Amino acid sequence: GYYVKTIFHVKNDLIRIETRNNAALTRFEFKRIHDKIARAHQYKNINDAFSQVLDETEGAGLGIVIMILMLEKINVSDENFIVLSENGETIVRILLPLNKTTQDEIQTFSKELVTLVDSLPQLPDNIVSISKLLNDPKSKLSDIAKQISNDVALTADLLRIANSAAFSRVNPCTRIHEAITRIGTRGLQNMLLSIGAISSLGSSTKQQKALWKHSYQVAFYSFNIARMCCTSSQTNIQDSYVCGLLHDMGRVVFESAHPNLLDSFKKKCTKKALTPELFEKLAAGVNHAEIGAEIAKKWNFPDSIVNSIRYHHSPEKAPEEFKTLTSIIYLANMISHYQAGSVDFYQIDPKILKLITVSNEVELEALSAKLSLAFEQDDTVM
């Protein structure tokens, strides 16, 4: 019945290495370990430690002292070495900062890519025109409705969304004026940005289709999670779908980029003596949140969308006014990856899980199954 679990987890600029076993520390052992950690600072090197630490008892503490000395050698505080006992488990955790050279190179790569995205297509003209009308306080509803009705595909999308589970009433909506009133100008703006981004970034290749399918799922989950936990904030509910849909824009860029763009990008990287392995990491999604956010800024998307893209992997870093919305996108994305088997329960931030009153994996499984079934049954996804 005993086990040992080893966890390797990279998030943002930290590498977390953790070992767990289900033999809880006694109070005496806990005190002894922390005494060794406190005394480790008096040793200048391993020789000192050998001569003063070793005794005949099991767990004399030499390993702990060596760990502290190693962390000091790479300028990492002993606060990054944690030994604790909770829920019947003994946990040893080491938090290491990602190599600074790697971080700097990734940031340089990202800036170079954003510079080159000027070659990406802009949002479609009709989307831009309608957005301008929506942002103009002098615009009439009739002008907006007329502009939309000139685009058959846009009209169909608007009516479908207006009749979706999110907005539907007893009577189906068949007129543009009624659809705009039902969705609201904010909802209409979000819908336009979604359609425009998908149109500009493309959805024809196998990889693009897979990414957009994941994005639709995250959008659907985000909207339903927002309805669960944001009853007092209609803005978060209204913005949740579009923010979920566009959260992976940075990854889509790599799938949408013309080969000439990527070749040019590779040449710039070579010229700056940046490692080719890092290009592959970027293509695989490293720093895609920053890239996506920069593209959203370039297209003049609202701050709510820009921030939810930038911080959907680290909502704790989001500006205060967007923390809840970004946390919702984070949860929806993690649940989607959890269902795909690419994320384990321990990798989901427990503090953010409290937002949806989930404290253990059984509760997450129940919510996950409920969301998955609803998504499969929904036929109104854009």
Phi, psi and chi 1 to 4 in degrees:
 res  aa     phi    psi   chi1   chi2   chi3   chi4
   1 GLY       -   -1.7      -      -      -      -
   2 TYR   -89.1  151.1  -70.5  107.8      -      -
   3 TYR  -143.9  160.6   60.9   75.3      -      -
   4 VAL  -130.2  126.2  175.7      -      -      -
   5 LYS  -112.4  135.3  -64.0  178.6 -177.0  175.8
   6 THR  -118.2  130.8  -57.5      -      -      -
   7 ILE  -123.1  129.8  -66.3  166.2      -      -
   8 PHE  -119.1  122.9  -64.5   89.5      -      -
   9 HIS  -141.5  120.8 -174.1 -158.9      -      -
  10 VAL  -104.6  124.0  180.0      -      -      -
  11 LYS  -141.0  127.0 -176.8 -179.8  178.5 -175.6
  12 ASN    54.4 -118.3  -56.8  -33.4      -      -
  13 ASP  -108.5   21.3   53.7   -4.8      -      -
  14 LEU  -123.6  141.2  -82.5 -179.7      -      -
  15 ILE  -107.7  123.3  -57.8  166.5      -      -
  16 ARG  -107.8  122.0  172.5  175.4  143.1 -143.0
  17 ILE  -114.7  125.6  -54.8  169.2      -      -
  18 GLU  -141.0  137.1 -173.1  170.3  -67.4      -
  19 THR  -121.6  133.2  -58.2      -      -      -
  20 ARG  -128.0  141.0  -66.5  169.5  171.1 -108.1
  21 ASN  -139.4  160.8   65.7   54.7      -      -
  22 ASN   -98.1   37.9   58.3  -21.5      -      -
  23 ALA  -114.8   98.7      -      -      -      -
  24 ALA   -66.1  144.7      -      -      -      -
  25 LEU   -67.7  142.4  -73.7  171.5      -      -
  26 THR   -80.2  164.5   65.4      -      -      -
  27 ARG   -60.4  -38.0 -175.1  172.4  -65.0 -178.3
  28 PHE   -64.0  -45.2  171.0   75.6      -      -
  29 GLU   -64.0  -42.5  -70.9  169.9  -32.1      -
  30 PHE   -60.0  -44.6 -174.1   80.3      -      -
  31 LYS   -65.3  -41.2 -176.2  178.2  178.3 -178.1
  32 ARG   -64.4  -42.9 -178.7  179.3  169.2  116.1
  33 ILE   -61.3  -46.9  -73.8  169.4      -      -
  34 HIS   -72.2  -25.3  -77.1  -88.5      -      -
  35 ASP   -66.0  -41.7  177.3   60.6      -      -
  36 LYS   -63.4  -40.0  -65.0  -66.6 -177.3 -176.4
  37 ILE   -63.1  -43.8  -67.2  173.6      -      -
  38 ALA   -65.9  -38.0      -      -      -      -
  39 ARG   -80.2  -16.0  -70.2  174.6   58.6 -166.4
  40 ALA   -59.0  -28.5      -      -      -      -
  41 HIS   -69.1  -15.5  -63.3  -70.9      -      -
  42 GLN   -82.3   -9.6   69.8 -175.1    2.8      -
  43 TYR   -95.0  135.4  -53.0  120.4      -      -
  44 LYS   -87.2  -28.0  -65.4 -179.7 -179.9  179.0
  45 ASN  -155.2  178.3   52.8   51.6      -      -
  46 ILE   -68.3  -31.6  -67.7  176.6      -      -
  47 ASN   -59.3  -44.1  -73.0  -26.2      -      -
  48 ASP   -59.2  -42.9  -74.3  -11.3      -      -
  49 ALA   -63.8  -43.4      -      -      -      -
  50 PHE   -56.8  -45.4  -96.5  112.8      -      -
  51 SER   -73.2  -24.1   61.3      -      -      -
  52 GLN  -110.4  -21.0  -62.2 -179.1   48.7      -
  53 VAL   -95.7  -40.7  173.7      -      -      -
  54 LEU   -59.6  132.2  -76.6 -178.9      -      -
  55 ASP  -145.3 -171.3   58.6   35.8      -      -
  56 GLU   -89.5   -2.2  -65.3  179.7   -6.3      -
  57 THR   -84.7  153.2   62.6      -      -      -
  58 GLU   -68.4  142.8 -177.4 -175.2    0.8      -
  59 GLY    64.9   48.3      -      -      -      -
  60 ALA   -64.8  -17.3      -      -      -      -
  61 GLY   104.2    4.2      -      -      -      -
  62 LEU   -63.4  -40.6 -178.6   62.1      -      -
  63 GLY   -59.7  -40.1      -      -      -      -
  64 ILE   -65.0  -44.8  -68.1  172.6      -      -
  65 VAL   -62.5  -43.3  173.0      -      -      -
  66 ILE   -60.4  -40.5  -69.9  172.9      -      -
  67 MET   -61.6  -44.1 -179.4   59.8   66.2      -
  68 ILE   -63.9  -42.5  -60.6  -59.6      -      -
  69 LEU   -62.8  -39.3  -70.3  171.6      -      -
  70 MET   -66.2  -42.1  -71.7  173.5   66.2      -
  71 LEU   -63.1  -42.0  -69.9  174.4      -      -
  72 GLU   -61.4  -35.9  -73.7 -180.0  -11.0      -
  73 LYS   -64.3  -31.1 -164.6  172.8 -179.5   66.2
  74 ILE  -103.0   20.7   58.3  171.3      -      -
  75 ASN    59.9   39.5  -63.1  -43.9      -      -
  76 VAL  -113.0  132.1  175.0      -      -      -
  77 SER   -68.8  153.1  164.4      -      -      -
  78 ASP   -69.7   -7.1   62.8    7.9      -      -
  79 GLU   -65.3  -19.0  -68.1  176.1   -0.5      -
  80 ASN   -85.0   -1.4  -71.9   34.8      -      -
  81 PHE  -112.8  113.0  178.2   70.2      -      -
  82 ILE  -123.7  129.9  -57.5  159.1      -      -
  83 VAL  -122.2  123.4 -179.4      -      -      -
  84 LEU  -147.4  166.3   67.1  155.6      -      -
  85 SER  -130.3  120.1 -169.3      -      -      -
  86 GLU  -151.4  146.1   61.1 -178.9   21.2      -
  87 ASN    51.2   38.0  -59.2  -37.8      -      -
  88 GLY    79.1    6.3      -      -      -      -
  89 GLU  -114.6  146.5  -73.5 -172.4  -38.2      -
  90 THR   -98.5  127.0  -66.1      -      -      -
  91 ILE  -123.4  128.1  -57.5  165.7      -      -
  92 VAL  -116.6  123.1  177.9      -      -      -
  93 ARG  -128.9  132.5 -177.4 -178.9  -60.4  142.9
  94 ILE  -120.7  128.7  -57.4  171.2      -      -
  95 LEU  -111.6  117.5  -59.0  172.9      -      -
  96 LEU  -116.9  133.1  -62.4  173.5      -      -
  97 PRO   -69.1  142.0   24.0  -31.1      -      -
  98 LEU   -61.2  142.2 -165.2   64.2      -      -
  99 ASN   -47.9  126.0 -179.6  -76.6      -      -
 100 LYS   -63.1  -35.5 -171.4  164.2 -170.3  -46.3
 101 THR   -60.8  -42.7  -57.0      -      -      -
 102 THR   -62.4  -45.0  -57.7      -      -      -
 103 GLN   -59.5  -45.2  -70.6 -174.5   62.1      -
 104 ASP   -63.9  -41.0  -68.7  -16.8      -      -
 105 GLU   -65.2  -42.1  -75.3 -169.6  -17.6      -
 106 ILE   -62.2  -40.9  -72.6  174.6      -      -
 107 GLN   -65.3  -40.7 -146.5  159.0   32.1      -
 108 THR   -63.4  -44.3  -56.8      -      -      -
 109 PHE   -56.7  -47.2  -92.7   42.6      -      -
 110 SER   -61.9  -43.0  -59.4      -      -      -
 111 LYS   -64.3  -40.1  -72.8  177.2 -179.2  176.5
 112 GLU   -62.3  -42.0  -71.7  -66.9  -22.4      -
 113 LEU   -65.7  -44.2 -178.5   61.6      -      -
 114 VAL   -62.4  -34.5  171.5      -      -      -
 115 THR   -61.9  -37.6  -57.9      -      -      -
 116 LEU   -83.6   -9.9  -68.7  170.8      -      -
 117 VAL   -73.6    0.0  -64.6      -      -      -
 118 ASP   -57.5  -23.5  -74.5  -23.8      -      -
 119 SER   -80.0   -9.0   61.6      -      -      -
 120 LEU   -70.1  148.3  -77.1  173.4      -      -
 121 PRO   -65.5  149.7   22.2  -32.3      -      -
 122 GLN   -79.2  173.6  -63.2  -63.9  -46.5      -
 123 LEU   -62.9  147.3  -67.5  177.1      -      -
 124 PRO   -55.1  147.0  -25.7   34.4      -      -
 125 ASP   -57.2  -41.5  -68.9  -20.2      -      -
 126 ASN   -65.8  -34.3   62.0  -28.7      -      -
 127 ILE   -66.4  -44.2  -59.5  -70.9      -      -
 128 VAL   -62.1  -43.2  174.2      -      -      -
 129 SER   -62.7  -45.6  -61.6      -      -      -
 130 ILE   -67.5  -38.0  -62.0  167.5      -      -
 131 SER   -61.3  -40.1  -67.6      -      -      -
 132 LYS   -62.9  -41.1  -75.0 -179.8  178.8  177.5
 133 LEU   -62.3  -41.4  -75.5  174.0      -      -
 134 LEU   -65.2  -33.8  -73.7  168.9      -      -
 135 ASN   -83.5   -8.1  -68.4  -36.1      -      -
 136 ASP   -94.4  112.8 -174.9   -6.0      -      -
 137 PRO   -61.9  -18.2   19.6  -29.4      -      -
 138 LYS   -85.4   -8.7  -63.6  178.4 -178.6  178.0
 139 SER   -67.5  143.6  -65.4      -      -      -
 140 LYS   -97.9  153.0  -62.7  178.2 -178.4  177.0
 141 LEU   -59.6  -35.1 -177.2   60.7      -      -
 142 SER   -65.2  -36.1   56.2      -      -      -
 143 ASP   -66.2  -42.8  -63.9  -29.6      -      -
 144 ILE   -64.9  -44.9  -62.0  169.1      -      -
 145 ALA   -62.2  -40.0      -      -      -      -
 146 LYS   -64.9  -42.9 -176.9  178.9  178.5 -178.3
 147 GLN   -63.3  -40.2 -172.7   77.4   24.6      -
 148 ILE   -68.5  -42.0  -67.5  172.4      -      -
 149 SER   -65.4  -17.5   61.9      -      -      -
 150 ASN   -72.5  -14.3  -71.0  -26.2      -      -
 151 ASP  -114.3  107.5 -171.2  -42.9      -      -
 152 VAL   -60.7  -45.6  176.5      -      -      -
 153 ALA   -64.1  -41.0      -      -      -      -
 154 LEU   -65.3  -40.4 -161.7   56.3      -      -
 155 THR   -60.3  -44.5  -60.6      -      -      -
 156 ALA   -63.0  -41.9      -      -      -      -
 157 ASP   -63.4  -43.0  -78.0  -31.3      -      -
 158 LEU   -62.4  -46.2  174.6   59.0      -      -
 159 LEU   -67.0  -37.3  -69.0  174.1      -      -
 160 ARG   -64.7  -43.6 -175.4  171.4   73.9 -108.0
 161 ILE   -68.5  -39.3  -68.5  170.8      -      -
 162 ALA   -62.3  -27.7      -      -      -      -
 163 ASN   -98.8    7.9  -70.4  -52.0      -      -
 164 SER   -75.1  173.7   70.2      -      -      -
 165 ALA   -60.5  -26.2      -      -      -      -
 166 ALA   -71.9  -31.3      -      -      -      -
 167 PHE  -123.0   -9.4  -60.3  100.1      -      -
 168 SER   -62.6  146.4   61.7      -      -      -
 169 ARG  -117.7 -167.8  -56.0  -70.3 -172.9  -89.1
 170 VAL   -64.3  -44.3  176.8      -      -      -
 171 ASN   -97.2  134.6  -61.7  -43.1      -      -
 172 PRO   -65.8  150.3   23.1  -32.2      -      -
 173 CYS   -93.8  127.8  173.5      -      -      -
 174 THR  -123.3   -9.3   57.5      -      -      -
 175 ARG  -115.1  146.5  -61.4  173.4   57.9 -163.1
 176 ILE   -60.6  -45.7  -63.2  -67.4      -      -
 177 HIS   -56.0  -45.6  -79.8   75.5      -      -
 178 GLU   -66.3  -39.1 -173.3 -175.9  -10.9      -
 179 ALA   -63.2  -42.8      -      -      -      -
 180 ILE   -64.3  -42.1  -65.3  173.0      -      -
 181 THR   -62.9  -41.0  -56.8      -      -      -
 182 ARG   -68.6  -44.4 -173.9  175.2  -69.0 -173.8
 183 ILE   -77.2  -36.5  -70.1  178.3      -      -
 184 GLY    88.7  158.4      -      -      -      -
 185 THR   -65.3  -35.6   54.5      -      -      -
 186 ARG   -67.7  -44.0 -168.3 -178.0 -172.1   93.3
 187 GLY   -63.2  -38.7      -      -      -      -
 188 LEU   -67.4  -41.4 -179.2   57.7      -      -
 189 GLN   -61.0  -43.8 -178.2   75.7  -80.3      -
 190 ASN   -62.7  -40.8  -73.9  -18.7      -      -
 191 MET   -63.4  -42.0 -173.7 -160.7   79.4      -
 192 LEU   -63.2  -43.6  -68.9  172.5      -      -
 193 LEU   -63.3  -38.1  -64.9  176.9      -      -
 194 SER   -62.9  -50.6  -58.1      -      -      -
 195 ILE   -63.2  -42.2  -65.6  170.2      -      -
 196 GLY   -63.5  -43.0      -      -      -      -
 197 ALA   -65.1  -44.1      -      -      -      -
 198 ILE   -63.5  -41.0  -66.2  168.3      -      -
 199 SER   -65.0  -41.7  173.0      -      -      -
 200 SER   -75.2  -38.3  -64.0      -      -      -
 201 LEU   -85.6  -18.8  -64.2  176.6      -      -
 202 GLY    88.3  155.2      -      -      -      -
 203 SER  -152.7   40.5   57.5      -      -      -
 204 SER  -101.7  -34.7   56.1      -      -      -
 205 THR   -78.0  165.3   68.9      -      -      -
 206 LYS   -60.9  -42.8 -175.1  178.2  179.0 -179.4
 207 GLN   -66.6  -41.9  -69.7   86.3  -10.1      -
 208 GLN   -62.0  -44.3  -73.5  171.6  -19.7      -
 209 LYS   -61.6  -39.9  -73.1  176.6 -179.7  176.4
 210 ALA   -64.4  -41.6      -      -      -      -
 211 LEU   -65.7  -42.6  -82.4  171.2      -      -
 212 TRP   -69.3  -34.3  -77.7  120.5      -      -
 213 LYS   -61.2  -44.6 -177.3 -179.9  178.6 -177.7
 214 HIS   -61.1  -41.2  165.4   70.1      -      -
 215 SER   -65.0  -41.3  -63.5      -      -      -
 216 TYR   -60.6  -41.7  -75.2  132.5      -      -
 217 GLN   -63.4  -46.2 -171.6  179.7   48.6      -
 218 VAL   -62.9  -38.5  171.2      -      -      -
 219 ALA   -62.0  -46.1      -      -      -      -
 220 PHE   -63.3  -45.8 -177.3   85.9      -      -
 221 TYR   -63.8  -41.8  -70.5    1.0      -      -
 222 SER   -59.0  -46.0  -63.0      -      -      -
 223 PHE   -61.8  -43.3 -179.8   71.5      -      -
 224 ASN   -72.2  -35.6  -78.0  -82.2      -      -
 225 ILE   -66.9  -39.6  -69.9  171.0      -      -
 226 ALA   -62.1  -39.6      -      -      -      -
 227 ARG   -66.5  -29.1  -71.9 -159.9  -61.2 -177.9
 228 MET   -72.4  -42.4  -75.3  168.1   48.9      -
 229 CYS  -116.9    2.4   61.1      -      -      -
 230 CYS  -125.4   44.4  -67.9      -      -      -
 231 THR   -62.1  -22.8   51.2      -      -      -
 232 SER   -95.2    0.8   60.9      -      -      -
 233 SER  -131.7   94.1  174.4      -      -      -
 234 GLN   -66.0  -29.5  -78.3  -59.5  -52.4      -
 235 THR   -61.6  -45.9  -59.0      -      -      -
 236 ASN   -62.9  -38.5  -78.8  -18.5      -      -
 237 ILE   -65.1  -45.8  -64.4  173.5      -      -
 238 GLN   -64.5  -35.4  -69.6  170.7  -15.1      -
 239 ASP   -88.0  -15.9  -70.2   -7.9      -      -
 240 SER   -61.1  -40.6   59.4      -      -      -
 241 TYR   -65.2  -50.9 -170.8   92.5      -      -
 242 VAL   -66.0  -36.4   65.4      -      -      -
 243 CYS   -66.6  -38.8  -70.1      -      -      -
 244 GLY   -66.7  -39.4      -      -      -      -
 245 LEU   -65.5  -36.3 -175.9   65.5      -      -
 246 LEU  -101.3    7.5  -59.1  179.9      -      -
 247 HIS   -62.1  -28.7   77.2  -75.4      -      -
 248 ASP  -104.9   27.7  -96.0   -9.1      -      -
 249 MET   -54.1  -38.1  -92.8  178.9   56.6      -
 250 GLY   -60.8  -38.4      -      -      -      -
 251 ARG   -71.6  -37.4  -65.3 -170.4   67.3 -174.7
 252 VAL   -63.0  -33.1  177.6      -      -      -
 253 VAL   -56.4  -43.3  165.2      -      -      -
 254 PHE   -63.9  -32.9  -88.4   93.7      -      -
 255 GLU   -79.9  -22.7  -61.7  -60.2  -24.0      -
 256 SER   -95.5  -20.2  -51.7      -      -      -
 257 ALA   -63.6  137.6      -      -      -      -
 258 HIS   -66.8  143.3 -168.7  -84.4      -      -
 259 PRO   -51.3  -34.9  -28.1   34.5      -      -
 260 ASN   -63.6  -35.2  -70.6  -16.6      -      -
 261 LEU   -65.6  -45.9  170.8   64.4      -      -
 262 LEU   -66.8  -37.1  -64.6 -177.2      -      -
 263 ASP   -62.9  -44.3  -73.8  -17.9      -      -
 264 SER   -62.0  -40.2  174.5      -      -      -
 265 PHE   -63.3  -44.5 -177.1   47.1      -      -
 266 LYS   -61.8  -40.6  -77.6 -177.3  178.3  178.9
 267 LYS   -63.5  -41.1  -73.5  174.7 -176.0  175.1
 268 LYS   -62.5  -40.3  -83.7 -177.8  173.4  -76.3
 269 CYS   -64.3  -42.2  -67.2      -      -      -
 270 THR   -63.2  -41.7  -56.8      -      -      -
 271 LYS   -62.1  -33.5 -168.0  174.4 -180.0 -179.7
 272 LYS   -90.2    8.2  -70.7 -179.4  177.0  -72.5
 273 ALA    59.6   36.0      -      -      -      -
 274 LEU   -91.6  145.5  -61.3  172.0      -      -
 275 THR   -69.1  138.2   56.6      -      -      -
 276 PRO   -63.2  -25.9   19.1  -29.9      -      -
 277 GLU   -62.2  -33.3  -71.5   80.6   12.4      -
 278 LEU   -69.2  -32.1 -111.4   68.0      -      -
 279 PHE   -60.7  -43.3  176.3   83.5      -      -
 280 GLU   -63.5  -36.7  -60.0  -57.3  -35.2      -
 281 LYS   -64.9  -42.5  -73.5 -177.5 -179.3  180.0
 282 LEU   -62.2  -43.1  -88.1 -179.2      -      -
 283 ALA   -62.2  -30.1      -      -      -      -
 284 ALA   -82.8   -4.6      -      -      -      -
 285 GLY   119.4   -3.7      -      -      -      -
 286 VAL   -63.1  128.2  173.9      -      -      -
 287 ASN    66.5   17.6 -136.3   35.1      -      -
 288 HIS   -65.0  -26.2   68.5  -83.7      -      -
 289 ALA   -64.6  -43.4      -      -      -      -
 290 GLU   -65.6  -42.7 -172.5   66.3   30.1      -
 291 ILE   -62.6  -46.2  -65.9  166.9      -      -
 292 GLY   -61.0  -40.9      -      -      -      -
 293 ALA   -64.5  -40.2      -      -      -      -
 294 GLU   -65.1  -37.3  -71.4  -58.0  -42.4      -
 295 ILE   -68.5  -40.5  -66.9  166.1      -      -
 296 ALA   -60.9  -39.4      -      -      -      -
 297 LYS   -64.4  -41.5  -80.9  176.4   66.7  177.7
 298 LYS   -59.6  -35.6  168.7 -175.0  163.0   66.1
 299 TRP   -89.8    9.9  -77.1  -15.0      -      -
 300 ASN    60.6   37.8  -64.0  -45.6      -      -
 301 PHE   -72.7  154.2  -77.7    9.8      -      -
 302 PRO   -60.4  157.5  -17.5   27.6      -      -
 303 ASP   -59.2  -33.1  -72.1  -16.4      -      -
 304 SER   -60.8  -39.9   57.9      -      -      -
 305 ILE   -74.7  -44.7  -62.0  177.8      -      -
 306 VAL   -57.7  -46.7  173.9      -      -      -
 307 ASN   -71.3  -35.7  -79.3  -77.8      -      -
 308 SER   -69.4  -30.8   63.7      -      -      -
 309 ILE   -70.7  -47.1  -67.2  172.8      -      -
 310 ARG   -64.8  -37.4  176.1  169.8  -81.7  125.8
 311 TYR  -113.5   19.7  -60.8  111.4      -      -
 312 HIS   -70.0  -12.2   72.3  -90.2      -      -
 313 HIS   -99.9  -13.6  -74.7  -59.5      -      -
 314 SER  -143.5   67.3   50.6      -      -      -
 315 PRO   -60.6  -22.0   17.1  -28.6      -      -
 316 GLU   -65.6  -18.5   70.1  -79.7   -1.6      -
 317 LYS   -93.2   -6.1  -65.5 -177.1  178.6  179.6
 318 ALA   -70.1  151.2      -      -      -      -
 319 PRO   -55.4  148.7  -24.6   34.0      -      -
 320 GLU   -52.4  -41.7 -162.2   60.2   40.3      -
 321 GLU   -68.7  -16.8   61.6 -177.2  -57.3      -
 322 PHE  -112.7    6.9  -58.6  117.4      -      -
 323 LYS   -61.5  -46.1  -98.8 -168.0  172.2   57.8
 324 THR   -65.8  -46.5  -60.3      -      -      -
 325 LEU   -60.6  -45.9  176.9   61.4      -      -
 326 THR   -65.3  -35.7  -50.4      -      -      -
 327 SER   -64.3  -36.2  -64.8      -      -      -
 328 ILE   -64.5  -44.8  -71.0  167.3      -      -
 329 ILE   -64.2  -41.3  -50.8  -52.8      -      -
 330 TYR   -57.2  -48.7  164.3   85.9      -      -
 331 LEU   -63.3  -45.0  -77.8  171.2      -      -
 332 ALA   -61.2  -42.2      -      -      -      -
 333 ASN   -65.6  -44.1 -175.9   48.4      -      -
 334 MET   -66.7  -38.2  -67.7  -62.7  -87.2      -
 335 ILE   -64.7  -40.1  -70.3  172.0      -      -
 336 SER   -60.9  -45.6  175.5      -      -      -
 337 HIS   -69.3  -33.2  -73.7  -57.8      -      -
 338 TYR   -63.1  -42.7  175.3   78.1      -      -
 339 GLN   -64.4  -32.4  -68.7  169.0  -13.2      -
 340 ALA   -80.9   -8.4      -      -      -      -
 341 GLY    84.3    9.6      -      -      -      -
 342 SER   -94.6   -4.5   55.3      -      -      -
 343 VAL  -137.1  138.7  160.7      -      -      -
 344 ASP   -99.3  162.2  -75.8  -35.6      -      -
 345 PHE   -56.0  -40.5  177.4   72.6      -      -
 346 TYR   -63.2  -19.0   75.9   83.2      -      -
 347 GLN   -83.7   -9.6  -69.3  174.3  -81.0      -
 348 ILE   -89.5  128.7  -54.3  175.3      -      -
 349 ASP   -59.8  116.4 -169.0  -33.7      -      -
 350 PRO   -62.8  -29.5   19.2  -30.0      -      -
 351 LYS   -65.5  -37.9  -68.0  178.0 -176.5  175.6
 352 ILE   -78.1  -29.6  -59.7  177.3      -      -
 353 LEU   -60.9  -28.0  -80.6  171.2      -      -
 354 LYS   -62.0  -23.8  -72.5 -179.3 -178.8  177.2
 355 LEU   -59.1  -32.4 -167.6   66.2      -      -
 356 ILE  -111.2   22.3   49.4  175.4      -      -
 357 THR    50.9   43.7   60.7      -      -      -
 358 VAL  -109.3  125.3  167.6      -      -      -
 359 SER  -121.6   -7.6   58.3      -      -      -
 360 ASN  -149.9  170.9   56.9   59.7      -      -
 361 GLU   -69.5  -29.7 -168.2  162.6    5.1      -
 362 VAL   -62.3  -43.8  173.5      -      -      -
 363 GLU   -66.6  -38.0  -68.3  172.9  -10.7      -
 364 LEU   -65.2  -42.0 -179.2   68.1      -      -
 365 GLU   -57.2  -43.6  -76.9  -80.9    5.2      -
 366 ALA   -63.4  -46.1      -      -      -      -
 367 LEU   -65.5  -42.5  175.7   62.0      -      -
 368 SER   -58.6  -45.4  171.5      -      -      -
 369 ALA   -64.4  -39.0      -      -      -      -
 370 LYS   -64.7  -45.6 -174.2  177.2  178.1 -178.5
 371 LEU   -65.7  -42.4  -73.0  170.4      -      -
 372 SER   -61.4  -44.6  178.9      -      -      -
 373 LEU   -63.7  -43.7 -179.8   62.1      -      -
 374 ALA   -62.8  -38.9      -      -      -      -
 375 PHE   -66.1  -41.5  179.2   68.3      -      -
 376 GLU   -63.7  -32.8  -72.5  172.2   11.6      -
 377 GLN   -85.3  -14.3  -66.0  174.9  -17.5      -
 378 ASP   -82.2  127.7 -172.2   83.3      -      -
 379 ASP  -114.7   17.3   59.3   -4.1      -      -
 380 THR  -108.5    7.8   58.7      -      -      -
 381 VAL   -62.0  137.4  176.1      -      -      -
 382 MET   -61.1      -  -76.2  172.3   52.4      -
